[in-house]
Amino acid sequence: MTDIEIALTNVGEIATRDIAKSEHPKGLKENLNVAKRGGGVAKGTRDLYEKETKKSAISNKNNLNYKYIEDAKLIKDKESKNLVYNNTIKVCNGENNNVRKNN
């Protein structure tokens, strides 16, 4: 995510929180209404940003860098010497061999 994407997310969340604090919604329908209004604040902010900068606020960057592997595949991580297979990580650090589930 870029800086502007993070900022827009924060604007939407803070607006939603502040609306909810002042109106005290009860139940799913009222909370959905508040959430949509908070998202509308972020949308308005995005539109204004894009109009003034003439740039898109949304990028295709993914800073998480997910890597998907097949369950049956065995991968050896050279730096940490972890063996990954069948959603289980076996940590091989010298004498200490711990096995933990990957959730």
PyMOL commands that place a pseudoatom at each C-alpha (Angstrom):
pseudoatom trace, name=CA, resn=MET, resi=1, chain=A, elem=C, hetatm=0, pos=[0.000, 0.000, 0.000]
pseudoatom trace, name=CA, resn=THR, resi=2, chain=A, elem=C, hetatm=0, pos=[1.136, 3.518, -0.669]
pseudoatom trace, name=CA, resn=ASP, resi=3, chain=A, elem=C, hetatm=0, pos=[1.087, 6.362, 1.840]
pseudoatom trace, name=CA, resn=ILE, resi=4, chain=A, elem=C, hetatm=0, pos=[-2.108, 7.818, 0.384]
pseudoatom trace, name=CA, resn=GLU, resi=5, chain=A, elem=C, hetatm=0, pos=[-3.872, 4.440, 0.536]
pseudoatom trace, name=CA, resn=ILE, resi=6, chain=A, elem=C, hetatm=0, pos=[-2.977, 4.119, 4.210]
pseudoatom trace, name=CA, resn=ALA, resi=7, chain=A, elem=C, hetatm=0, pos=[-4.095, 7.693, 4.863]
pseudoatom trace, name=CA, resn=LEU, resi=8, chain=A, elem=C, hetatm=0, pos=[-7.437, 7.104, 3.118]
pseudoatom trace, name=CA, resn=THR, resi=9, chain=A, elem=C, hetatm=0, pos=[-7.975, 3.955, 5.167]
pseudoatom trace, name=CA, resn=ASN, resi=10, chain=A, elem=C, hetatm=0, pos=[-7.285, 5.925, 8.333]
pseudoatom trace, name=CA, resn=VAL, resi=11, chain=A, elem=C, hetatm=0, pos=[-9.665, 8.710, 7.294]
pseudoatom trace, name=CA, resn=GLY, resi=12, chain=A, elem=C, hetatm=0, pos=[-12.473, 6.191, 6.736]
pseudoatom trace, name=CA, resn=GLU, resi=13, chain=A, elem=C, hetatm=0, pos=[-11.863, 4.414, 10.027]
pseudoatom trace, name=CA, resn=ILE, resi=14, chain=A, elem=C, hetatm=0, pos=[-11.583, 7.613, 12.073]
pseudoatom trace, name=CA, resn=ALA, resi=15, chain=A, elem=C, hetatm=0, pos=[-14.698, 9.109, 10.459]
pseudoatom trace, name=CA, resn=THR, resi=16, chain=A, elem=C, hetatm=0, pos=[-16.636, 5.907, 11.167]
pseudoatom trace, name=CA, resn=ARG, resi=17, chain=A, elem=C, hetatm=0, pos=[-15.442, 5.859, 14.781]
pseudoatom trace, name=CA, resn=ASP, resi=18, chain=A, elem=C, hetatm=0, pos=[-16.354, 9.509, 15.345]
pseudoatom trace, name=CA, resn=ILE, resi=19, chain=A, elem=C, hetatm=0, pos=[-19.818, 9.095, 13.798]
pseudoatom trace, name=CA, resn=ALA, resi=20, chain=A, elem=C, hetatm=0, pos=[-20.426, 6.032, 15.954]
pseudoatom trace, name=CA, resn=LYS, resi=21, chain=A, elem=C, hetatm=0, pos=[-19.284, 7.863, 19.096]
pseudoatom trace, name=CA, resn=SER, resi=22, chain=A, elem=C, hetatm=0, pos=[-21.737, 10.684, 18.510]
pseudoatom trace, name=CA, resn=GLU, resi=23, chain=A, elem=C, hetatm=0, pos=[-24.731, 8.623, 17.364]
pseudoatom trace, name=CA, resn=HIS, resi=24, chain=A, elem=C, hetatm=0, pos=[-24.356, 5.424, 19.453]
pseudoatom trace, name=CA, resn=PRO, resi=25, chain=A, elem=C, hetatm=0, pos=[-25.749, 3.021, 16.834]
pseudoatom trace, name=CA, resn=LYS, resi=26, chain=A, elem=C, hetatm=0, pos=[-27.405, -0.166, 18.030]
pseudoatom trace, name=CA, resn=GLY, resi=27, chain=A, elem=C, hetatm=0, pos=[-27.752, -3.281, 15.946]
pseudoatom trace, name=CA, resn=LEU, resi=28, chain=A, elem=C, hetatm=0, pos=[-26.360, -4.343, 12.614]
pseudoatom trace, name=CA, resn=LYS, resi=29, chain=A, elem=C, hetatm=0, pos=[-28.433, -2.032, 10.394]
pseudoatom trace, name=CA, resn=GLU, resi=30, chain=A, elem=C, hetatm=0, pos=[-27.480, 1.125, 12.266]
pseudoatom trace, name=CA, resn=ASN, resi=31, chain=A, elem=C, hetatm=0, pos=[-23.805, 0.129, 12.397]
pseudoatom trace, name=CA, resn=LEU, resi=32, chain=A, elem=C, hetatm=0, pos=[-23.795, -0.642, 8.662]
pseudoatom trace, name=CA, resn=ASN, resi=33, chain=A, elem=C, hetatm=0, pos=[-25.218, 2.810, 8.011]
pseudoatom trace, name=CA, resn=VAL, resi=34, chain=A, elem=C, hetatm=0, pos=[-22.461, 4.409, 10.103]
pseudoatom trace, name=CA, resn=ALA, resi=35, chain=A, elem=C, hetatm=0, pos=[-19.788, 2.337, 8.334]
pseudoatom trace, name=CA, resn=LYS, resi=36, chain=A, elem=C, hetatm=0, pos=[-21.076, 3.357, 4.904]
pseudoatom trace, name=CA, resn=ARG, resi=37, chain=A, elem=C, hetatm=0, pos=[-21.068, 7.010, 5.906]
pseudoatom trace, name=CA, resn=GLY, resi=38, chain=A, elem=C, hetatm=0, pos=[-17.485, 6.733, 7.208]
pseudoatom trace, name=CA, resn=GLY, resi=39, chain=A, elem=C, hetatm=0, pos=[-16.491, 5.081, 3.936]
pseudoatom trace, name=CA, resn=GLY, resi=40, chain=A, elem=C, hetatm=0, pos=[-18.203, 7.939, 2.116]
pseudoatom trace, name=CA, resn=VAL, resi=41, chain=A, elem=C, hetatm=0, pos=[-15.930, 10.401, 3.888]
pseudoatom trace, name=CA, resn=ALA, resi=42, chain=A, elem=C, hetatm=0, pos=[-12.901, 8.440, 2.651]
pseudoatom trace, name=CA, resn=LYS, resi=43, chain=A, elem=C, hetatm=0, pos=[-14.397, 8.309, -0.861]
pseudoatom trace, name=CA, resn=GLY, resi=44, chain=A, elem=C, hetatm=0, pos=[-14.878, 12.078, -0.888]
pseudoatom trace, name=CA, resn=THR, resi=45, chain=A, elem=C, hetatm=0, pos=[-11.296, 12.534, 0.293]
pseudoatom trace, name=CA, resn=ARG, resi=46, chain=A, elem=C, hetatm=0, pos=[-10.032, 10.196, -2.433]
pseudoatom trace, name=CA, resn=ASP, resi=47, chain=A, elem=C, hetatm=0, pos=[-12.000, 11.993, -5.136]
pseudoatom trace, name=CA, resn=LEU, resi=48, chain=A, elem=C, hetatm=0, pos=[-10.680, 15.380, -4.040]
pseudoatom trace, name=CA, resn=TYR, resi=49, chain=A, elem=C, hetatm=0, pos=[-7.082, 14.064, -3.869]
pseudoatom trace, name=CA, resn=GLU, resi=50, chain=A, elem=C, hetatm=0, pos=[-7.318, 12.582, -7.366]
pseudoatom trace, name=CA, resn=LYS, resi=51, chain=A, elem=C, hetatm=0, pos=[-8.882, 15.766, -8.772]
pseudoatom trace, name=CA, resn=GLU, resi=52, chain=A, elem=C, hetatm=0, pos=[-6.213, 18.047, -7.313]
pseudoatom trace, name=CA, resn=THR, resi=53, chain=A, elem=C, hetatm=0, pos=[-3.160, 15.861, -8.017]
pseudoatom trace, name=CA, resn=LYS, resi=54, chain=A, elem=C, hetatm=0, pos=[-4.416, 14.331, -11.261]
pseudoatom trace, name=CA, resn=LYS, resi=55, chain=A, elem=C, hetatm=0, pos=[-3.033, 11.001, -9.977]
pseudoatom trace, name=CA, resn=SER, resi=56, chain=A, elem=C, hetatm=0, pos=[-4.774, 7.813, -8.927]
pseudoatom trace, name=CA, resn=ALA, resi=57, chain=A, elem=C, hetatm=0, pos=[-4.852, 7.206, -5.192]
pseudoatom trace, name=CA, resn=ILE, resi=58, chain=A, elem=C, hetatm=0, pos=[-4.948, 3.454, -5.706]
pseudoatom trace, name=CA, resn=SER, resi=59, chain=A, elem=C, hetatm=0, pos=[-1.918, 1.370, -6.666]
pseudoatom trace, name=CA, resn=ASN, resi=60, chain=A, elem=C, hetatm=0, pos=[-1.356, -2.279, -7.446]
pseudoatom trace, name=CA, resn=LYS, resi=61, chain=A, elem=C, hetatm=0, pos=[1.413, -2.529, -4.848]
pseudoatom trace, name=CA, resn=ASN, resi=62, chain=A, elem=C, hetatm=0, pos=[1.176, -5.203, -2.211]
pseudoatom trace, name=CA, resn=ASN, resi=63, chain=A, elem=C, hetatm=0, pos=[3.748, -4.614, 0.508]
pseudoatom trace, name=CA, resn=LEU, resi=64, chain=A, elem=C, hetatm=0, pos=[2.923, -7.930, 2.140]
pseudoatom trace, name=CA, resn=ASN, resi=65, chain=A, elem=C, hetatm=0, pos=[4.516, -9.903, -0.725]
pseudoatom trace, name=CA, resn=TYR, resi=66, chain=A, elem=C, hetatm=0, pos=[2.554, -13.100, -0.252]
pseudoatom trace, name=CA, resn=LYS, resi=67, chain=A, elem=C, hetatm=0, pos=[4.030, -16.254, -1.722]
pseudoatom trace, name=CA, resn=TYR, resi=68, chain=A, elem=C, hetatm=0, pos=[1.683, -19.163, -2.267]
pseudoatom trace, name=CA, resn=ILE, resi=69, chain=A, elem=C, hetatm=0, pos=[2.980, -22.705, -2.277]
pseudoatom trace, name=CA, resn=GLU, resi=70, chain=A, elem=C, hetatm=0, pos=[1.432, -26.086, -2.840]
pseudoatom trace, name=CA, resn=ASP, resi=71, chain=A, elem=C, hetatm=0, pos=[0.836, -28.087, 0.326]
pseudoatom trace, name=CA, resn=ALA, resi=72, chain=A, elem=C, hetatm=0, pos=[2.814, -31.056, -0.940]
pseudoatom trace, name=CA, resn=LYS, resi=73, chain=A, elem=C, hetatm=0, pos=[5.838, -28.953, -1.888]
pseudoatom trace, name=CA, resn=LEU, resi=74, chain=A, elem=C, hetatm=0, pos=[8.859, -28.821, 0.403]
pseudoatom trace, name=CA, resn=ILE, resi=75, chain=A, elem=C, hetatm=0, pos=[10.674, -25.511, 0.648]
pseudoatom trace, name=CA, resn=LYS, resi=76, chain=A, elem=C, hetatm=0, pos=[13.867, -24.879, 2.529]
pseudoatom trace, name=CA, resn=ASP, resi=77, chain=A, elem=C, hetatm=0, pos=[14.414, -21.321, 3.692]
pseudoatom trace, name=CA, resn=LYS, resi=78, chain=A, elem=C, hetatm=0, pos=[18.181, -20.759, 3.527]
pseudoatom trace, name=CA, resn=GLU, resi=79, chain=A, elem=C, hetatm=0, pos=[18.338, -17.938, 6.098]
pseudoatom trace, name=CA, resn=SER, resi=80, chain=A, elem=C, hetatm=0, pos=[16.311, -19.435, 8.939]
pseudoatom trace, name=CA, resn=LYS, resi=81, chain=A, elem=C, hetatm=0, pos=[16.714, -23.078, 7.915]
pseudoatom trace, name=CA, resn=ASN, resi=82, chain=A, elem=C, hetatm=0, pos=[12.969, -23.676, 8.229]
pseudoatom trace, name=CA, resn=LEU, resi=83, chain=A, elem=C, hetatm=0, pos=[11.384, -26.601, 6.426]
pseudoatom trace, name=CA, resn=VAL, resi=84, chain=A, elem=C, hetatm=0, pos=[7.855, -25.809, 5.236]
pseudoatom trace, name=CA, resn=TYR, resi=85, chain=A, elem=C, hetatm=0, pos=[5.511, -28.640, 4.255]
pseudoatom trace, name=CA, resn=ASN, resi=86, chain=A, elem=C, hetatm=0, pos=[1.823, -29.493, 4.616]
pseudoatom trace, name=CA, resn=ASN, resi=87, chain=A, elem=C, hetatm=0, pos=[1.099, -26.227, 6.475]
pseudoatom trace, name=CA, resn=THR, resi=88, chain=A, elem=C, hetatm=0, pos=[3.607, -27.169, 9.193]
pseudoatom trace, name=CA, resn=ILE, resi=89, chain=A, elem=C, hetatm=0, pos=[6.875, -25.400, 9.921]
pseudoatom trace, name=CA, resn=LYS, resi=90, chain=A, elem=C, hetatm=0, pos=[9.697, -27.402, 11.410]
pseudoatom trace, name=CA, resn=VAL, resi=91, chain=A, elem=C, hetatm=0, pos=[12.281, -25.089, 12.942]
pseudoatom trace, name=CA, resn=CYS, resi=92, chain=A, elem=C, hetatm=0, pos=[15.781, -26.521, 12.725]
pseudoatom trace, name=CA, resn=ASN, resi=93, chain=A, elem=C, hetatm=0, pos=[18.008, -24.303, 14.853]
pseudoatom trace, name=CA, resn=GLY, resi=94, chain=A, elem=C, hetatm=0, pos=[20.849, -26.511, 16.022]
pseudoatom trace, name=CA, resn=GLU, resi=95, chain=A, elem=C, hetatm=0, pos=[19.778, -28.814, 18.852]
pseudoatom trace, name=CA, resn=ASN, resi=96, chain=A, elem=C, hetatm=0, pos=[16.372, -27.185, 19.374]
pseudoatom trace, name=CA, resn=ASN, resi=97, chain=A, elem=C, hetatm=0, pos=[13.881, -28.770, 16.957]
pseudoatom trace, name=CA, resn=ASN, resi=98, chain=A, elem=C, hetatm=0, pos=[10.385, -27.430, 17.574]
pseudoatom trace, name=CA, resn=VAL, resi=99, chain=A, elem=C, hetatm=0, pos=[7.400, -28.199, 15.379]
pseudoatom trace, name=CA, resn=ARG, resi=100, chain=A, elem=C, hetatm=0, pos=[4.566, -25.676, 15.193]
pseudoatom trace, name=CA, resn=LYS, resi=101, chain=A, elem=C, hetatm=0, pos=[1.451, -25.443, 13.031]
pseudoatom trace, name=CA, resn=ASN, resi=102, chain=A, elem=C, hetatm=0, pos=[1.217, -22.694, 10.427]
pseudoatom trace, name=CA, resn=ASN, resi=103, chain=A, elem=C, hetatm=0, pos=[-2.140, -20.909, 10.936]
for i in range(1, 103): cmd.bond("trace and resi %d" % i, "trace and resi %d" % (i + 1))
show_as sticks, trace
zoom trace
